[in-house]
Amino acid sequence: MKNFYDYINKNILSSPTTVTKEEYQPIITNDNIGLLSNSFDTNIAASAFLSFDLIKCDTLERVGEINFQAMEYDEFFYGGNVDYMIYDSFRHLGYGTQSLSLLKQLLHENSYAIEEGILISTLPDNIYSQRIAMKNGGILIYEGCVPKDNPLYQIDHVEEVKIYQIKLKK
């Protein structure tokens, strides 16, 4: 498994690209970054899966990506329904926190104010993702083992997680 993550870190997370001004039509933005949809379905309110490139507003560089999956609460509990990655050269600059904040705002504005909110699942030693969740109102609701019959355990060999819940305002 380590070889897979080494490959991701070396080949995907380390090589950001830029978009043109014509391509840069963010769904939502703040002063620093915009979320540029790379989902097939452009109807945000009806899509079961949303995927966004994180684009720096001033340089139009891709700094990472963030994804949201609308599923039944039990289906995504251990794996969460939001995942994100920030490219190496942009880590520890606040882009993860900002992207999650923008995603929350977008979900609220587009009828995704689901009662349970969103879940962020992290490995126990991933302090940075835990901080991102907490800065966005995340409350630790579970810390422990992943059941052996769960796909997260079976496919990714993840044995333990910390799960943060972030309520969306109605």
C-alpha positions in Angstrom: 0.0 0.0 0.0 2.9 2.4 0.7 4.0 2.2 -2.9 0.6 3.4 -4.0 0.7 6.4 -1.8 4.3 7.1 -2.7 3.2 7.1 -6.4 0.3 9.5 -5.7 2.6 11.9 -3.7 5.3 11.9 -6.4 3.2 12.0 -9.5 -0.1 13.7 -8.7 0.4 15.9 -5.7 3.7 17.5 -6.9 2.7 18.7 -10.3 0.1 21.5 -10.3 -1.0 23.1 -13.5 -2.7 26.4 -14.4 -5.9 27.2 -16.1 -6.6 29.9 -18.6 -8.7 32.9 -17.9 -11.3 31.5 -20.2 -11.4 28.2 -18.3 -11.6 29.9 -15.0 -15.3 30.1 -14.3 -15.6 29.1 -10.6 -18.8 27.9 -9.1 -17.9 29.8 -5.8 -14.9 31.8 -4.8 -13.3 33.8 -2.0 -10.4 36.3 -2.2 -7.9 33.5 -2.5 -9.3 30.4 -4.2 -12.2 29.3 -6.4 -13.9 26.0 -6.9 -13.9 25.0 -10.5 -16.2 22.2 -11.3 -14.8 19.1 -13.0 -17.9 17.1 -12.5 -19.8 15.7 -15.5 -23.2 16.9 -14.1 -23.3 20.7 -13.9 -26.6 20.7 -11.9 -25.0 21.1 -8.4 -28.3 20.7 -6.6 -29.1 17.3 -8.2 -25.7 15.7 -8.5 -24.8 12.7 -6.3 -21.0 13.4 -6.7 -19.4 16.8 -6.9 -15.7 17.3 -7.8 -13.9 20.6 -7.9 -10.4 21.8 -8.8 -9.1 24.4 -6.3 -7.8 27.3 -8.3 -5.7 30.2 -6.9 -7.5 33.4 -7.9 -4.4 35.5 -8.6 -2.2 33.0 -10.5 -4.9 30.5 -11.8 -2.8 27.6 -10.5 -4.5 24.4 -9.4 -3.7 24.0 -5.8 -5.6 20.8 -5.2 -9.1 19.3 -5.4 -12.1 18.6 -3.2 -15.0 16.1 -3.7 -18.4 15.5 -2.1 -20.5 12.4 -2.3 -24.2 12.4 -1.5 -25.0 9.0 0.0 -26.9 7.5 2.8 -25.3 8.3 6.2 -24.5 4.7 7.0 -22.8 4.1 3.6 -20.1 6.7 4.1 -19.7 6.9 7.8 -16.2 5.4 8.1 -14.9 6.9 4.9 -16.6 10.3 5.1 -18.4 12.0 2.3 -15.9 14.7 1.7 -12.3 14.2 0.5 -9.7 16.7 -0.5 -6.0 16.9 -1.4 -3.7 19.8 -1.6 -0.7 19.6 -3.9 2.7 19.5 -2.1 3.8 23.1 -2.9 0.6 24.5 -1.6 0.2 22.6 1.7 0.1 24.4 5.1 -1.1 27.7 3.5 -4.8 27.4 4.5 -6.1 26.1 1.1 -7.6 23.0 2.7 -9.5 25.0 5.3 -10.7 27.5 2.7 -11.8 24.8 0.2 -13.9 23.0 2.8 -15.4 26.3 3.9 -16.4 27.1 0.3 -17.8 23.6 -0.2 -20.0 24.0 2.9 -21.3 27.3 1.6 -22.0 25.8 -1.8 -23.8 22.7 -0.4 -25.9 25.0 1.8 -26.8 27.2 -1.1 -27.8 24.3 -3.3 -30.2 22.3 -1.0 -27.6 19.9 0.4 -28.4 21.0 4.0 -28.7 17.4 5.0 -29.7 16.7 8.6 -26.5 14.8 9.5 -24.2 17.3 7.8 -21.0 16.2 6.2 -18.4 13.8 7.5 -14.6 14.0 7.4 -12.7 10.8 8.0 -9.0 11.0 8.8 -6.3 8.6 9.8 -5.5 9.0 13.5 -2.1 10.6 12.8 -3.3 13.1 10.1 -3.3 16.2 12.3 -3.6 18.6 9.4 -6.9 17.1 8.1 -8.2 17.0 11.7 -7.4 20.7 12.1 -9.1 21.6 8.8 -12.3 19.8 10.0 -12.2 21.5 13.4 -11.6 25.0 11.8 -14.8 24.4 9.8 -16.9 23.5 12.8 -16.1 19.8 12.9 -16.9 17.8 16.0 -15.1 14.5 16.7 -17.9 12.0 16.8 -15.9 8.7 16.5 -12.4 7.5 17.1 -11.7 3.9 16.8 -11.5 0.8 14.6 -13.0 0.4 11.1 -15.1 -2.8 11.0 -13.4 -5.6 9.0 -16.4 -6.0 6.7 -16.2 -2.3 5.7 -14.8 -1.4 2.2 -12.4 1.1 3.8 -10.8 -1.8 5.7 -11.1 -4.4 3.0 -9.9 -2.2 0.0 -7.7 0.4 1.6 -6.6 -1.6 4.7 -7.5 1.3 7.0 -7.8 -0.1 10.5 -8.5 3.1 12.5 -10.1 6.5 11.9 -11.2 9.7 13.5 -14.5 11.0 12.1 -15.6 14.6 12.3 -19.1 15.8 11.7 -19.8 19.3 10.3 -23.4 20.4 10.4 -24.7 22.4 7.5 -26.9 25.3 8.5 -30.5 25.0 7.4 
